[in-house]
Amino acid sequence: MLKAVYPGSFDPITNGHLDIIERCVSFVDELVVAVLDNPSKKSLFTVEERIKHITEATAHIPGVSVKSFHGLLVDFCRLEKAKLVIRGLRAVTDFEYEFNMALANRKLDPKIETIFVSASANYMFVSSSGIKEIAMFGGCVEDMVPENVKHCLYEKFKNREEETNGFHN
């Protein structure tokens, strides 16, 4: 049984992430979407909210589970008994960072492999940070995030604007 981990912050999950999940689940028996709980990083959505968003967005995909982790990815992989890490690449700039992480993970545990999966052309420009910025200024994120996430994004920024009486710092 081949088990893989697809780690990330997923703040929020995008249709690009979903594309990677849908494509990768076809060549593994189980795919764990691992939401990084990084307290030093300021996230828009809580870990619990991100898990809920991903669980809802992947409910139609058999073989996918969603969990959170903190600390080293290789420790999480060992805990899950996963021998494969999946990383999505949008552009060449992603590759250098991801390649270095894969080498560090391989040094920590040579039994865990990393594979890189190219983003589909229609999602190459989609990033969680870009989507947050578009939504923050009221732009359309249709076709960039799952429907459940789209509503949550607009709600988050609507609440923030109400808290600041419409003024942005």
N, C-alpha and C positions, 0 to 999 in steps of 0.2 A: 504494500500500500504506500503510495507516494503522497506525502503531505508537504504542502508549501505554505510559506508565510509571506504575505504581502503587507509590509509595514509602511506606516506613514502617519502624518498628523491628521490628515483628512479634515482640515478645518477651513471649509467644508469639503465633503466628498463632491467630486465633479463627475460629469458624464465621461470625461477622459479616464478617471479612475475606474468607473463602471465598465468602460470598454476593455480595459486591461483585465479586470476581474472576469468578465464574460468570456474573453478569449483564453485566459489561463486556466480556468476551471475545466476546460475540455481536455487538458493534458495532465491533470493531477486528480487523485482520488478525493482529496480534501484541500480546501484553500482557506486558511485562516487570515482574515483581514485584521491586522494588528494595529490598533490605535495607540500611538505613542502618547503617554502621559508624561509630559515634560513640564514640571512646575516652573522652570526658569523661562519658559516661553509664554508670552501673552497670547492666549487663544480667544477667538470670538465665541466659540461654543465650548461648553464643558465636555469632558471626556464622555460623560453619560449621554449628553445630547448627540455627540458625534457617533457613538455606538448605536443609538436609536436611529439616527438618519441612515446609517449604513445598513443596519438590519432591515429597515423598511425598504430601502432601495434595492436590496439584494434578495428579498423574500422569494422572488420568482426563480432564483438560481440555486439548483440543488448542489450540495457539497460545499457551501460557503458558510463559515461561522465568523463571528465578530467578537474580538476580545481586546482588552487593553493591556498594555505592558509599560513598565518603566525600567530603566537600567539598560543593560547591554542586550542587543538584539540576539546575539548568539545564546545568551542564557535563556531567553524566551523560546528560541527554537529548540534548545535541549529540553526544556520543560514540556513543550508541545510534541516532542519527538519528530520534529520536521527537519528534513535534510536539505531543503531547497528554499531560497529566498528569491522573491520576484521583485524586480525594480523596474518601474516604467521610465522611459526616456522620451523627452519631448524634443530635445535639440542636443547638439554637440556640447553645449555648455553644461548640460546635465551629466553628460558622460564622465567628465573628469572627476567631479565630486563623487558620483556613484561608484566609479571604478576604484577610487581611493578607499571608500567605505568597504567595498567588497574585499579588497586586499587586507584591510585591517581585520575584518570579520574572519577571513580565511586564516590569518595569523593566529587569531584567538581560538578558532576551531576549524581545522582543515577538513573535517567531515561535512561541513555545511557549504553547499555551493550557492552561488548567486547567478541568476540569469537575468538578462536585460531584455525588456520587451519594448519595442518602439511604439509610441503613440500612433494612433490612426491619424491620417493627415488632417481630418476635420477637427481634431482636438489638440493639435500641436501647440496652439497659442493659449490653450486653457490652463490657468493655474488658480489654485485656491486664493492666493493673495490678490491676483487680478480680479477675480470674481467678487471678492469682498469689497474692493475699491469701487467696482462698477455698481454694486448694490448700494453701497454707502451713499453714492451720489444719485441714486434713483434710476440708474441705467437698467436696461433689460438684460437679464441673465437667462432668458428663455433658451433652451437647447444647450446650456452650459452646465446646468445642475439638474438633478432629479427634481420632480415637482414638489415633493415633500420638503426638500431643502430650500427651494426657491421661496416658499412662503415663510419659512423660518428666518431666512436671511432678511427679507423685507421687514419682518416683524422686529427683529433685533435692532435694525437701524432706525426704524420708526420709534421704538422705545427710547433709543439713545437720543434721538433728536428731541423728543418730548422732554426728556430729563434735562436737556441743555436749553430748553425753550427755543429750539430752532437755530441756535448759534453754534457754529463749529469752531473748536479751538485750533 
